[in-house]
Amino acid sequence: MNVRDEKQEEKSMKNITVNELKEKAKELRKTALTMIYTAQSGHPGGSLSAADLMAALYFKEMDIDAKDPKWEDRDRFVLSKGHVAPIQYSALALNGFFPYDTVYTLRKYGSILQGHPDMKKTPGIDISTGSLGQGFSAGVGMAIAAKMDRKSYRTFVLVGDGECQEGQIWEAAETAVKYKLDNLVVFVDDNGLQCDGACAEIMPTLDLEKKFSAFGFETIRIDGHKMESIVAALDSIRGSRNELPKCIILDTVKGKGVSFMEDVAGWHGKAPNKEQYEQAIREIDGGLN
């Protein structure tokens, strides 16, 4: 049995239920908001819309090891929409990649938690991201490397719907299909909003499910806040080796879980004040069943 098989066996012994994943998603949301509130800087809207997916990936799906962040056979994760770094940092902190108290240093000088993911500073970050569109290309490169090295790890990439306005996204998609990267899974956080307003008004992305399918991806659309659907989708593609890259379109709500943030573009990159933060934590604790 090789090291990856041993770690997969350890993981299989740590079963986690859908209800437990829902609680993890709450923890991620609260931690991300705490980081942003403490820093008085950051991007809460997209962090909250991605929380349910991140819970499923980091606590159930991905083969990773906090004790060995650079483990050669680990699954890779690329946060192409790098501005929502707080939600990834939360997942890493809650998985023990660094001490939890580090979350209170977000965006501070010298912190390992900068405004965008930095692979040279933060354990568990596989690639530095920030410039929209580029992360997807990096993920394609990782998936190609796995094929060339005959490795079984998978690469997961999260992009935003606004990010899909970038031409580089579609160049990366073409490349993924050309090289038959069935070890690549791209998720689209389709919350309908970007920094300046509605995606449909700024630059319509049209039907992203049909577009990825037309490029040659095995594509499905699910409710990105229904944990049962996320887990089922991941289960359905896990063993698929049909030479097709995978795309899961997530129907989400920007700011999900906090009433005054939900579906409001103004919360793309704004920190809450004390009263707003306290209300947000109460709402997350009391809702999101």
SULNOR-V765930 format. One record per residue. N is the residue number from 0. RES is the residue in three letters. SS is DSSP state (H for helix, E for strand, C for the rest). Layout:
N,RES,SS ; N,RES,SS
This chain:
0,MET,C ; 1,ASN,C ; 2,VAL,H ; 3,ARG,H ; 4,ASP,H ; 5,GLU,H ; 6,LYS,H ; 7,GLN,H ; 8,GLU,H ; 9,GLU,H ; 10,LYS,H ; 11,SER,H ; 12,MET,C ; 13,LYS,C ; 14,ASN,C ; 15,ILE,C ; 16,THR,C ; 17,VAL,H ; 18,ASN,H ; 19,GLU,H ; 20,LEU,H ; 21,LYS,H ; 22,GLU,H ; 23,LYS,H ; 24,ALA,H ; 25,LYS,H ; 26,GLU,H ; 27,LEU,H ; 28,ARG,H ; 29,LYS,H ; 30,THR,H ; 31,ALA,H ; 32,LEU,H ; 33,THR,H ; 34,MET,H ; 35,ILE,H ; 36,TYR,H ; 37,THR,H ; 38,ALA,H ; 39,GLN,C ; 40,SER,C ; 41,GLY,C ; 42,HIS,C ; 43,PRO,H ; 44,GLY,H ; 45,GLY,H ; 46,SER,H ; 47,LEU,H ; 48,SER,H ; 49,ALA,C ; 50,ALA,H ; 51,ASP,H ; 52,LEU,H ; 53,MET,H ; 54,ALA,H ; 55,ALA,H ; 56,LEU,H ; 57,TYR,H ; 58,PHE,H ; 59,LYS,H ; 60,GLU,H ; 61,MET,C ; 62,ASP,C ; 63,ILE,C ; 64,ASP,C ; 65,ALA,H ; 66,LYS,H ; 67,ASP,H ; 68,PRO,C ; 69,LYS,C ; 70,TRP,C ; 71,GLU,C ; 72,ASP,C ; 73,ARG,C ; 74,ASP,C ; 75,ARG,E ; 76,PHE,E ; 77,VAL,E ; 78,LEU,E ; 79,SER,C ; 80,LYS,C ; 81,GLY,H ; 82,HIS,H ; 83,VAL,H ; 84,ALA,H ; 85,PRO,H ; 86,ILE,H ; 87,GLN,H ; 88,TYR,H ; 89,SER,H ; 90,ALA,H ; 91,LEU,H ; 92,ALA,H ; 93,LEU,H ; 94,ASN,C ; 95,GLY,C ; 96,PHE,C ; 97,PHE,C ; 98,PRO,C ; 99,TYR,H ; 100,ASP,H ; 101,THR,H ; 102,VAL,H ; 103,TYR,H ; 104,THR,H ; 105,LEU,C ; 106,ARG,C ; 107,LYS,C ; 108,TYR,C ; 109,GLY,C ; 110,SER,C ; 111,ILE,C ; 112,LEU,C ; 113,GLN,C ; 114,GLY,C ; 115,HIS,C ; 116,PRO,C ; 117,ASP,C ; 118,MET,C ; 119,LYS,C ; 120,LYS,C ; 121,THR,C ; 122,PRO,C ; 123,GLY,C ; 124,ILE,C ; 125,ASP,C ; 126,ILE,C ; 127,SER,C ; 128,THR,C ; 129,GLY,C ; 130,SER,C ; 131,LEU,C ; 132,GLY,C ; 133,GLN,H ; 134,GLY,H ; 135,PHE,H ; 136,SER,H ; 137,ALA,H ; 138,GLY,H ; 139,VAL,H ; 140,GLY,H ; 141,MET,H ; 142,ALA,H ; 143,ILE,H ; 144,ALA,H ; 145,ALA,H ; 146,LYS,H ; 147,MET,H ; 148,ASP,C ; 149,ARG,C ; 150,LYS,C ; 151,SER,C ; 152,TYR,C ; 153,ARG,C ; 154,THR,E ; 155,PHE,E ; 156,VAL,E ; 157,LEU,E ; 158,VAL,E ; 159,GLY,E ; 160,ASP,C ; 161,GLY,H ; 162,GLU,H ; 163,CYS,H ; 164,GLN,H ; 165,GLU,C ; 166,GLY,H ; 167,GLN,H ; 168,ILE,H ; 169,TRP,H ; 170,GLU,H ; 171,ALA,H ; 172,ALA,H ; 173,GLU,H ; 174,THR,H ; 175,ALA,H ; 176,VAL,H ; 177,LYS,H ; 178,TYR,C ; 179,LYS,C ; 180,LEU,C ; 181,ASP,C ; 182,ASN,C ; 183,LEU,E ; 184,VAL,E ; 185,VAL,E ; 186,PHE,E ; 187,VAL,E ; 188,ASP,E ; 189,ASP,E ; 190,ASN,C ; 191,GLY,C ; 192,LEU,E ; 193,GLN,E ; 194,CYS,C ; 195,ASP,C ; 196,GLY,E ; 197,ALA,E ; 198,CYS,H ; 199,ALA,H ; 200,GLU,H ; 201,ILE,H ; 202,MET,C ; 203,PRO,C ; 204,THR,C ; 205,LEU,C ; 206,ASP,C ; 207,LEU,H ; 208,GLU,H ; 209,LYS,H ; 210,LYS,H ; 211,PHE,H ; 212,SER,H ; 213,ALA,H ; 214,PHE,H ; 215,GLY,C ; 216,PHE,C ; 217,GLU,E ; 218,THR,E ; 219,ILE,E ; 220,ARG,E ; 221,ILE,E ; 222,ASP,E ; 223,GLY,C ; 224,HIS,C ; 225,LYS,C ; 226,MET,H ; 227,GLU,H ; 228,SER,H ; 229,ILE,H ; 230,VAL,H ; 231,ALA,H ; 232,ALA,H ; 233,LEU,H ; 234,ASP,H ; 235,SER,H ; 236,ILE,H ; 237,ARG,C ; 238,GLY,C ; 239,SER,C ; 240,ARG,C ; 241,ASN,C ; 242,GLU,C ; 243,LEU,C ; 244,PRO,C ; 245,LYS,E ; 246,CYS,E ; 247,ILE,E ; 248,ILE,E ; 249,LEU,E ; 250,ASP,E ; 251,THR,C ; 252,VAL,C ; 253,LYS,C ; 254,GLY,C ; 255,LYS,C ; 256,GLY,C ; 257,VAL,C ; 258,SER,C ; 259,PHE,C ; 260,MET,C ; 261,GLU,C ; 262,ASP,C ; 263,VAL,C ; 264,ALA,H ; 265,GLY,H ; 266,TRP,H ; 267,HIS,C ; 268,GLY,C ; 269,LYS,C ; 270,ALA,C ; 271,PRO,C ; 272,ASN,C ; 273,LYS,H ; 274,GLU,H ; 275,GLN,H ; 276,TYR,H ; 277,GLU,H ; 278,GLN,H ; 279,ALA,H ; 280,ILE,H ; 281,ARG,H ; 282,GLU,H ; 283,ILE,H ; 284,ASP,H ; 285,GLY,H ; 286,GLY,C ; 287,LEU,C ; 288,ASN,C
